[in-house]
Amino acid sequence: MGDVSPAKDSEKPSRWSYQGKTNSFRYAIIGALAVELALVAGLIFFPHSQPAKKKPPEVISVKMVHLPPPPPPPKPKVKPIPHPPKPVKLPVPVVHRPAPLPVKPPSPPTPPPPKPVVKVPPPVKTPPPPPPPPPAPVYSGVGAYGDGARSVVRGNVHVSAIIKRLGLTGTVVIGFKLAPSGGKAYDVHVVSGSDNPLLRKAAIKAVQDSTFPPFTSHMPPRALSFTVPIDIS
Protein backbone atom coordinates (compact mmCIF):
# COMPACT_ATOMS: atom_id res chain seq x y z
CA MET A 1 0.00 0.00 0.00
CA GLY A 2 2.85 2.41 0.75
CA ASP A 3 4.44 1.71 -2.58
CA VAL A 4 1.53 3.09 -4.61
CA SER A 5 2.75 6.71 -4.84
CA PRO A 6 6.18 7.03 -3.24
CA ALA A 7 6.94 10.44 -4.65
CA LYS A 8 3.87 12.29 -3.24
CA ASP A 9 4.04 10.68 0.22
CA SER A 10 7.69 11.61 0.54
CA GLU A 11 6.93 15.29 -0.11
CA LYS A 12 4.00 15.75 2.40
CA PRO A 13 5.71 14.96 5.74
CA SER A 14 8.48 17.47 5.18
CA ARG A 15 6.07 20.30 4.35
CA TRP A 16 3.63 19.58 7.17
CA SER A 17 6.41 19.24 9.70
CA TYR A 18 7.68 22.69 8.79
CA GLN A 19 4.19 24.21 8.94
CA GLY A 20 3.50 22.52 12.28
CA LYS A 21 6.61 23.94 13.82
CA THR A 22 5.75 27.42 12.56
CA ASN A 23 2.18 27.30 13.91
CA SER A 24 3.30 26.08 17.35
CA PHE A 25 5.82 28.90 17.64
CA ARG A 26 3.22 31.34 16.43
CA TYR A 27 0.66 30.14 18.99
CA ALA A 28 3.24 30.37 21.76
CA ILE A 29 4.08 33.98 20.88
CA ILE A 30 0.40 34.91 20.64
CA GLY A 31 -0.26 33.34 24.02
CA ALA A 32 2.64 35.22 25.59
CA LEU A 33 1.42 38.51 24.11
CA ALA A 34 -2.11 37.85 25.36
CA VAL A 35 -0.85 37.31 28.90
CA GLU A 36 1.18 40.48 28.82
CA LEU A 37 -1.80 42.45 27.52
CA ALA A 38 -3.99 41.07 30.26
CA LEU A 39 -1.50 42.17 32.92
CA VAL A 40 -1.22 45.65 31.47
CA ALA A 41 -5.02 45.99 31.28
CA GLY A 42 -5.36 44.93 34.91
CA LEU A 43 -2.95 47.54 36.06
CA ILE A 44 -4.78 50.21 34.17
CA PHE A 45 -8.33 49.37 35.17
CA PHE A 46 -7.81 48.49 38.82
CA PRO A 47 -7.55 51.51 41.27
CA HIS A 48 -4.21 52.52 42.35
CA SER A 49 -5.17 52.79 46.04
CA GLN A 50 -5.52 49.21 46.41
CA PRO A 51 -2.25 47.72 46.76
CA ALA A 52 -1.65 45.35 44.18
CA LYS A 53 -1.65 41.91 45.28
CA LYS A 54 1.29 40.18 44.26
CA LYS A 55 0.32 37.28 42.30
CA PRO A 56 2.59 34.52 41.96
CA PRO A 57 4.20 34.58 38.65
CA GLU A 58 2.31 32.60 36.24
CA VAL A 59 4.19 29.87 34.74
CA ILE A 60 3.64 29.64 31.11
CA SER A 61 4.25 26.19 30.04
CA VAL A 62 5.29 25.90 26.55
CA LYS A 63 4.89 22.45 25.36
CA MET A 64 7.23 21.57 22.61
CA VAL A 65 5.68 19.33 20.14
CA HIS A 66 8.06 16.72 19.05
CA LEU A 67 7.40 16.00 15.48
CA PRO A 68 7.95 12.47 14.34
CA PRO A 69 11.15 11.94 12.48
CA PRO A 70 10.80 12.17 8.77
CA PRO A 71 10.34 8.84 7.14
CA PRO A 72 13.42 7.41 5.48
CA PRO A 73 13.75 8.17 1.83
CA PRO A 74 12.25 5.55 -0.35
CA LYS A 75 14.56 2.93 -1.59
CA PRO A 76 15.40 3.31 -5.22
CA LYS A 77 13.26 1.12 -7.24
CA VAL A 78 15.35 -1.54 -8.79
CA LYS A 79 14.52 -1.80 -12.38
CA PRO A 80 14.17 -5.39 -13.45
CA ILE A 81 16.89 -6.60 -15.73
CA PRO A 82 15.35 -6.93 -19.12
CA HIS A 83 15.54 -10.43 -20.37
CA PRO A 84 17.14 -10.82 -23.77
CA PRO A 85 14.57 -11.28 -26.43
CA LYS A 86 13.99 -14.80 -27.37
CA PRO A 87 15.53 -15.63 -30.72
CA VAL A 88 12.99 -15.67 -33.37
CA LYS A 89 13.15 -18.88 -35.25
CA LEU A 90 13.08 -18.10 -38.89
CA PRO A 91 11.03 -20.47 -40.90
CA VAL A 92 13.19 -22.97 -42.68
CA PRO A 93 12.57 -22.62 -46.39
CA VAL A 94 11.17 -25.74 -47.81
CA VAL A 95 13.25 -26.83 -50.75
CA HIS A 96 11.17 -28.62 -53.25
CA ARG A 97 13.48 -31.11 -54.81
CA PRO A 98 12.49 -32.49 -58.14
CA ALA A 99 11.32 -36.00 -58.08
CA PRO A 100 14.11 -38.38 -59.03
CA LEU A 101 13.98 -39.59 -62.56
CA PRO A 102 13.25 -43.23 -62.97
CA VAL A 103 16.45 -45.19 -63.21
CA LYS A 104 16.68 -47.13 -66.40
CA PRO A 105 17.86 -50.66 -65.91
CA PRO A 106 21.32 -51.18 -67.39
CA SER A 107 21.27 -52.62 -70.82
CA PRO A 108 22.67 -56.11 -71.07
CA PRO A 109 26.30 -56.22 -72.17
CA THR A 110 26.86 -56.63 -75.85
CA PRO A 111 28.24 -60.07 -76.54
CA PRO A 112 31.71 -59.98 -78.05
CA PRO A 113 31.87 -60.66 -81.76
CA PRO A 114 32.79 -64.19 -82.64
CA LYS A 115 36.44 -64.74 -83.23
CA PRO A 116 37.24 -65.23 -86.87
CA VAL A 117 38.25 -68.72 -87.70
CA VAL A 118 41.75 -68.63 -89.05
CA LYS A 119 42.41 -71.41 -91.44
CA VAL A 120 45.83 -72.79 -90.90
CA PRO A 121 47.34 -73.66 -94.25
CA PRO A 122 48.82 -77.07 -94.47
CA PRO A 123 52.54 -77.16 -93.85
CA VAL A 124 54.62 -76.74 -96.96
CA LYS A 125 57.03 -79.52 -97.47
CA THR A 126 60.44 -77.96 -97.85
CA PRO A 127 63.02 -79.91 -99.75
CA PRO A 128 65.86 -81.23 -97.68
CA PRO A 129 68.95 -79.03 -97.63
CA PRO A 130 71.68 -79.95 -100.06
CA PRO A 131 74.51 -81.91 -98.63
CA PRO A 132 77.49 -79.82 -97.52
CA PRO A 133 80.28 -79.51 -100.05
CA PRO A 134 83.20 -81.75 -99.53
CA PRO A 135 86.03 -80.22 -97.59
CA ALA A 136 88.61 -78.41 -99.65
CA PRO A 137 91.66 -80.46 -100.23
CA VAL A 138 94.61 -79.53 -98.15
CA TYR A 139 97.50 -78.45 -100.32
CA SER A 140 100.55 -78.84 -98.23
CA GLY A 141 102.90 -77.89 -101.06
CA VAL A 142 101.95 -74.16 -101.18
CA GLY A 143 104.16 -73.19 -98.25
CA ALA A 144 107.17 -75.00 -99.58
CA TYR A 145 106.69 -73.52 -103.05
CA GLY A 146 106.47 -70.02 -101.56
CA ASP A 147 109.75 -70.46 -99.73
CA GLY A 148 111.40 -71.55 -102.98
CA ALA A 149 109.94 -68.58 -104.88
CA ARG A 150 111.37 -66.18 -102.28
CA SER A 151 114.81 -67.73 -102.70
CA VAL A 152 114.56 -67.27 -106.48
CA VAL A 153 113.67 -63.55 -106.11
CA ARG A 154 116.42 -62.82 -103.58
CA GLY A 155 118.94 -64.37 -106.00
CA ASN A 156 117.95 -61.89 -108.68
CA VAL A 157 118.34 -58.71 -106.56
CA HIS A 158 120.86 -56.36 -108.19
CA VAL A 159 122.01 -53.30 -106.20
CA SER A 160 122.86 -50.50 -108.61
CA ALA A 161 125.93 -48.29 -108.28
CA ILE A 162 123.73 -45.30 -107.35
CA ILE A 163 122.20 -47.15 -104.38
CA LYS A 164 125.65 -48.17 -103.20
CA ARG A 165 127.06 -44.67 -103.70
CA LEU A 166 124.17 -43.15 -101.71
CA GLY A 167 124.36 -45.88 -99.08
CA LEU A 168 120.63 -46.66 -99.28
CA THR A 169 119.26 -49.68 -97.44
CA GLY A 170 115.77 -50.95 -96.74
CA THR A 171 113.17 -53.70 -97.12
CA VAL A 172 110.41 -53.68 -99.74
CA VAL A 173 107.55 -56.22 -99.75
CA ILE A 174 106.50 -57.15 -103.32
CA GLY A 175 103.30 -58.93 -104.25
CA PHE A 176 102.79 -60.92 -107.45
CA LYS A 177 100.85 -63.76 -109.06
CA LEU A 178 101.95 -67.01 -110.72
CA ALA A 179 100.13 -69.39 -113.03
CA PRO A 180 100.22 -73.14 -112.32
CA SER A 181 102.67 -73.52 -115.15
CA GLY A 182 105.13 -71.20 -113.43
CA GLY A 183 107.34 -68.98 -115.56
CA LYS A 184 107.25 -65.19 -115.21
CA ALA A 185 105.30 -63.39 -112.51
CA TYR A 186 102.60 -60.91 -113.36
CA ASP A 187 100.65 -58.19 -111.46
CA VAL A 188 103.86 -57.23 -109.68
CA HIS A 189 103.36 -54.38 -107.15
CA VAL A 190 104.73 -52.93 -103.93
CA VAL A 191 102.76 -54.01 -100.85
CA SER A 192 104.73 -52.16 -98.16
CA GLY A 193 108.21 -51.21 -97.12
CA SER A 194 110.58 -48.39 -97.94
CA ASP A 195 109.30 -45.28 -99.67
CA ASN A 196 112.55 -44.69 -101.52
CA PRO A 197 111.85 -45.02 -105.27
CA LEU A 198 115.33 -46.47 -106.03
CA LEU A 199 114.85 -49.30 -103.54
CA ARG A 200 111.33 -49.99 -104.78
CA LYS A 201 112.46 -50.10 -108.40
CA ALA A 202 115.26 -52.54 -107.58
CA ALA A 203 112.84 -54.86 -105.69
CA ILE A 204 110.26 -54.89 -108.52
CA LYS A 205 113.03 -55.64 -111.11
CA ALA A 206 114.23 -58.59 -109.01
CA VAL A 207 110.73 -60.23 -109.20
CA GLN A 208 110.32 -59.48 -112.89
CA ASP A 209 113.73 -60.99 -113.74
CA SER A 210 112.97 -64.24 -111.89
CA THR A 211 111.64 -67.42 -113.56
CA PHE A 212 109.56 -69.71 -111.32
CA PRO A 213 109.05 -73.48 -111.65
CA PRO A 214 105.57 -74.96 -112.24
CA PHE A 215 103.33 -75.90 -109.31
CA THR A 216 103.73 -79.27 -107.71
CA SER A 217 100.99 -81.87 -107.44
CA HIS A 218 100.29 -80.77 -103.87
CA MET A 219 99.21 -77.31 -105.08
CA PRO A 220 95.83 -76.19 -106.47
CA PRO A 221 95.55 -76.03 -110.24
CA ARG A 222 94.89 -72.30 -110.33
CA ALA A 223 96.83 -69.04 -110.14
CA LEU A 224 98.12 -68.11 -106.70
CA SER A 225 99.29 -64.87 -105.10
CA PHE A 226 102.56 -64.58 -103.26
CA THR A 227 104.41 -61.89 -101.29
CA VAL A 228 108.15 -61.68 -100.97
CA PRO A 229 110.08 -59.35 -98.59
CA ILE A 230 113.24 -58.16 -100.32
CA ASP A 231 116.15 -56.74 -98.30
CA ILE A 232 118.36 -54.30 -100.20
CA SER A 233 121.64 -53.22 -98.63
PyMOL commands that set and color helices and strands:
alter all, ss='L'
color gray80, all
select helices_A, chain A and resi 6-45+141-155+161-166+197-208
alter helices_A, ss='H'
color red, helices_A
select strands_A, chain A and resi 170-178+186-193+224-232
alter strands_A, ss='S'
color yellow, strands_A
deselect
rebuild
show_as cartoon
